[in-house]
Amino acid sequence: MSIGLLFSGQGAQSVGMARSLFEASDSVKKIFSKADDVLGYSLSKLCFEGPMEELTKTSICQPALYMHGICAMTVLKEKGMLDDLKSAIGLSLGELTAHAAAETYDFETGLRVVAERARLMQEACEASKGSMASLIGGTVEQVEEYCKEFDVEIANLNCPGQIVISGESDKIKAAVEAANSRKTFKMVIALKVAGAYHSRLMSPAKEGFAKFLDTVEFKTPKIAVFTNTTGKQVSTAEEIKQALINQVVMPVRWEDCMKNAASLNISQFYECGPGAVLTGLAKRIDKELVVKSVAEIKDF
């Protein structure tokens, strides 16, 4: 059975995440201990006990989701469920977890990369006033026209009929109000986020992240990894670094990532992380895909 892994993005976090994995696996205990040492604070305590306000901060949330993804993958390995692993993809932050799964870098290097990305994005959020909204039921062309009208940007192409926009808060608010009054889309949802991710407001974070990645050694992935920026496979160190840098300000082409990973004849996908969001998106992309969410020990 050929296996593909999916890794969660920001917004999937919840208090108590990965606790049952920690309690059930000595390997997971060691991973959390190592993470606490690398980060210099107790990520395990924040994951298990919160508070949610702290866990939701970009600087905390991204390392937490990286950790949860790695821990879920570790349990899959322990149970002999990854013997024919072919691919790993991740939504936004999850793309960095996917590269750890592919051994593009080791666990600790990946955690440091994630922590720096999170720190820089937190700073960009605090230096700007941005937000995001989800538009349900429209075409890409309709959303593109809408973005031009309100001077905002497409942030996520998640699945057919679900596109997220990102930009300055007042412009997103105007776009949401107009969409509701015009009935352009089936549903418009203002998202509870700390900033305008995958937009030009994250440009300062992109610049800082590029400098940081110059100090990081990347290897050729051992399995196929597809980048959010194009949906295509990336394999050389330089193209991986550039994709991760660009991803900070570019749209997440999740539908393309999912379709291209599925083209490898994956017979089973496992979503590693909380929330089962990617499992839901996969079914809307292709009903024939076999996807299972593995967030806590009961899921195994």
Stockholm file with secondary structure:
# STOCKHOLM 1.0

chainA/1-300         MSIGLLFSGQGAQSVGMARSLFEASDSVKKIFSKADDVLGYSLSKLCFEGPMEELTKTSICQPALYMHGICAMTVLKEKGMLDDLKSAIGLSLGELTAHAAAETYDFETGLRVVAERARLMQEACEASKGSMASLIGGTVEQVEEYCKEFDVEIANLNCPGQIVISGESDKIKAAVEAANSRKTFKMVIALKVAGAYHSRLMSPAKEGFAKFLDTVEFKTPKIAVFTNTTGKQVSTAEEIKQALINQVVMPVRWEDCMKNAASLNISQFYECGPGAVLTGLAKRIDKELVVKSVAEIKDF
#=GR chainA/1-300 SS CCEEEEECCTTCCCTTTTHHHHHHCHHHHHHHHHHHHHHTSCHHHHHHHCCHHHHTSHHHHHHHHHHHHHHHHHHHHHTTCCTTEEEEEESTHHHHHHHHHTTSSCHHHHHHHHHHHHHHHHHHHHHSCEEEEEEESCCHHHHHHHHHHHTCEEEEEEETTEEEEEEEHHHHHHHHHHHHHHTCSSEEEEECCSSCTTSGGGHHHHHHHHHHHTTCCCCCCSSEEBCTTTSSBCCSHHHHHHHHHHHTTSCBCHHHHHHHHHTTTCSEEEEESSSCHHHHHHHHHCTTCCEEEECSGGGC
#=GC SS_cons         CCEEEEECCTTCCCTTTTHHHHHHCHHHHHHHHHHHHHHTSCHHHHHHHCCHHHHTSHHHHHHHHHHHHHHHHHHHHHTTCCTTEEEEEESTHHHHHHHHHTTSSCHHHHHHHHHHHHHHHHHHHHHSCEEEEEEESCCHHHHHHHHHHHTCEEEEEEETTEEEEEEEHHHHHHHHHHHHHHTCSSEEEEECCSSCTTSGGGHHHHHHHHHHHTTCCCCCCSSEEBCTTTSSBCCSHHHHHHHHHHHTTSCBCHHHHHHHHHTTTCSEEEEESSSCHHHHHHHHHCTTCCEEEECSGGGC
//
